[in-house]
């Protein structure tokens, strides 16, 4: 069925905030997943109860020289872009607070699942700065320019139910006693993805992601090019044979 990779942030004393070390470790993990052909879905979550990620480590930030701030933010922005450009679907499991860079990380994912106890916001203007991990660009593309401006200008924090209503997350699920409802739903979806042809899923992600950035005519050309990639695959023939034999196909990724 393929592998579901999971990266769970675990800095409970610091609310899973992004320090230099965490960004470096996260980047290393993403690079390993990027080149692992057995991985068909990737979940980003947290083992810290009540928190997904509270953004940048402000205690560390306060000790940085002015010349160090820009490169750190650039590294975080690059990490989010690496996540966004992974070939397999990426799901954010938001079982708690996702603020600043934490929400920006989830915006770089293909799907976002929140629990009813989740809270999300790009609160940087409260600190006299702006979102620097891609938030000013990805949030408007997901929820619309007007709503994104309101959230960023005011530093508004929304809960899971409202996040679902405005299209910020795909699902808002009732939190459970273990505090893992979003993760459980993310795992359910990841397993569904893994049952499908991995090359088809990869090409579908590429076509949607790249096609949504261009005009329709160009997007259709991207779709055509991606479809051409799946025609000669063994998986396509496996699917046709399984359909004929009324069996579930077992894809090899070839």
C-alpha positions in Angstrom: 0.0 0.0 0.0 3.0 2.3 0.4 4.3 4.2 3.4 2.7 7.1 5.2 5.4 9.3 6.6 4.7 11.3 9.8 6.7 14.2 11.2 5.4 15.2 14.6 6.7 18.4 16.2 7.8 17.9 19.9 9.0 21.0 21.7 6.3 21.1 24.5 8.1 23.7 26.7 8.3 26.0 23.7 4.9 25.3 22.2 6.6 23.7 19.2 8.0 27.0 18.1 10.4 27.1 15.2 14.0 27.5 16.5 17.0 27.4 14.2 17.5 23.8 15.3 13.9 22.7 14.7 14.0 24.3 11.2 17.2 22.5 10.4 15.9 19.1 11.7 12.6 19.6 9.9 14.4 20.4 6.6 16.5 17.3 6.9 13.4 15.1 7.5 11.6 16.7 4.5 14.6 16.1 2.2 14.7 12.4 3.3 11.0 12.0 2.6 11.3 13.8 -0.8 13.6 11.1 -2.2 11.9 8.1 -0.6 9.9 6.5 -3.3 8.0 4.2 -0.9 6.3 7.3 0.8 2.9 7.9 -0.7 1.4 10.3 1.9 3.0 12.6 4.4 1.3 13.9 7.6 2.7 16.8 9.6 1.4 16.9 13.2 2.4 17.4 16.8 2.9 15.3 19.9 2.4 18.3 22.2 -1.1 18.4 23.6 -3.1 21.4 22.6 -0.6 22.9 20.2 0.4 22.4 16.5 3.0 25.0 16.3 3.1 28.5 17.8 5.3 30.0 15.1 8.8 31.4 15.5 10.7 31.0 18.8 10.5 34.6 20.0 12.9 34.0 22.9 15.5 32.9 20.4 14.5 35.7 18.0 15.0 38.3 20.7 18.7 37.2 21.0 19.3 37.3 17.3 21.3 40.1 15.7 19.3 42.1 13.2 21.5 40.6 10.4 20.5 37.1 11.5 16.7 37.6 11.3 16.4 37.8 7.5 18.4 34.5 6.9 16.3 32.7 9.5 13.0 33.8 8.0 14.4 32.9 4.5 15.2 29.4 5.8 11.7 28.9 7.2 10.2 30.2 4.0 12.3 27.8 2.0 11.2 24.9 4.3 7.5 25.7 3.7 8.2 25.8 -0.1 10.0 22.4 0.2 6.9 21.0 1.9 4.7 22.5 -0.8 6.7 21.0 -3.6 6.9 17.5 -2.3 5.7 15.0 -4.9 3.3 13.2 -2.6 0.2 14.7 -0.9 1.0 16.4 2.4 -1.7 16.7 5.2 -1.5 19.0 8.2 -3.1 17.5 11.3 -4.0 20.5 13.5 -5.1 19.4 16.9 -4.3 22.6 18.7 -3.0 26.1 18.2 -1.3 27.0 14.8 0.0 30.5 14.9 2.3 32.5 12.6 4.8 30.2 11.1 2.9 27.2 12.4 -0.1 28.2 10.3 2.2 29.0 7.4 3.6 25.5 7.5 0.0 24.1 7.3 -0.8 26.4 4.4 2.0 24.8 2.4 0.3 21.4 2.8 -2.2 20.0 0.3 -4.8 19.3 2.9 -5.5 20.7 6.4 -7.5 18.9 9.0 -8.4 20.7 12.2 -10.1 19.6 15.4 -12.7 21.6 17.3 -10.0 22.6 19.8 -7.7 24.0 17.1 -7.1 27.7 16.8 -5.3 29.3 13.8 -4.1 32.8 13.0 -1.3 34.8 11.3 -0.7 37.1 14.2 2.5 38.8 13.1 1.1 42.3 12.8 0.6 42.2 16.6 4.4 42.0 16.7 4.9 44.9 14.2 6.0 42.5 11.5 4.4 40.6 8.6 4.1 36.8 7.9 7.4 35.8 6.4 6.9 32.1 5.7 4.7 32.5 2.7 1.5 33.5 4.6 0.8 36.7 2.7 0.8 34.7 -0.6 -0.7 31.3 0.3 -3.5 32.4 2.6 -5.2 34.7 0.0 -5.0 31.8 -2.5 -6.8 29.5 -0.1 -9.5 31.7 1.5 -9.6 34.7 -0.8 -8.0 38.1 -0.7 -10.6 39.9 1.4 -10.7 37.3 4.2 -6.9 36.9 4.2 -6.4 40.7 4.5 -8.8 40.8 7.5 -7.0 37.9 9.2 -3.5 39.4 8.7 -4.4 43.1 9.3 -6.2 42.3 12.6 -4.2 39.3 13.7 -7.5 37.4 14.0 -7.5 33.9 15.3 -10.2 31.5 14.1 -11.3 28.2 15.6 -11.7 25.0 13.8 -15.4 25.3 12.9 -14.9 28.8 11.4 -11.7 27.7 9.6 -13.8 25.0 7.9 -16.5 27.5 7.0 -14.1 29.9 5.3 -12.3 27.1 3.5 -9.1 27.4 5.5 -9.3 23.7 6.4 -10.8 20.7 4.6 -12.4 19.3 7.8 -13.1 20.3 11.3 -13.6 17.1 13.4 -14.8 16.8 17.0 -11.9 16.5 19.4 -11.5 13.2 21.2 -10.3 12.3 24.7 -6.8 11.7 23.4 -6.6 15.1 21.7 -5.8 13.4 18.4 -9.0 13.8 16.3 -7.4 15.8 13.5 -4.4 13.3 13.3 -6.8 10.4 13.2 -8.8 11.9 10.4 -5.5 12.8 8.5 -4.4 9.2 8.8 -7.8 8.0 7.5 -7.4 10.2 4.4 -3.7 9.3 4.0 -4.7 5.6 3.9 -7.3 6.3 1.2 -4.7 8.1 -0.9 -2.3 5.2 -0.5 -4.7 2.8 -2.1 -4.5 4.7 -5.4 -1.9 4.7 -8.0 1.1 6.7 -6.7 2.2 8.0 -10.1 -1.4 9.1 -10.8 -1.6 10.8 -7.5 1.7 12.5 -8.0 0.8 13.7 -11.5 -2.6 14.9 -10.3 -1.0 17.0 -7.5 1.5 18.5 -10.0 -1.3 19.3 -12.5 -3.5 20.9 -9.9 -0.7 22.9 -8.2 1.0 24.2 -11.3 -2.2 24.6 -13.3 -3.9 26.7 -10.7 -1.1 29.3 -11.1 -1.7 29.9 -14.8 -4.5 30.6 -17.2 -6.9 27.8 -18.1 -5.4 27.2 -21.5 -1.9 26.8 -20.1 -3.4 24.7 -17.2 -5.0 22.3 -19.7 -1.6 21.9 -21.4 -0.1 21.0 -18.1 -2.8 18.4 -17.5 -2.2 16.9 -21.0 1.6 16.6 -20.3 0.9 15.0 -16.9 -1.6 12.5 -18.5 1.0 11.5 -21.0 3.2 10.5 -18.0 0.7 7.9 -16.7 -0.1 6.2 -20.1 3.0 4.0 -20.3 3.0 3.0 -16.6 2.7 -0.6 -15.4 0.2 0.7 -12.7 -2.3 1.7 -15.4 -2.2 -1.8 -16.8 -2.5 -3.3 -13.3 -5.6 -1.2 -12.7 -7.3 -2.3 -16.0 -6.6 -5.9 -15.3 -7.9 -5.6 -11.7 -11.1 -3.9 -13.1 -11.6 -6.8 -15.5 -11.0 -9.4 -12.8 -13.1 -7.5 -10.3 -10.2 -7.3 -7.8 -8.6 -4.5 -6.0 -5.4 -3.4 -7.7 -2.1 -3.5 -5.9 0.1 -0.7 -7.4 3.9 -0.9 -7.6 4.6 2.8 -8.5 6.0 1.8 -11.9 
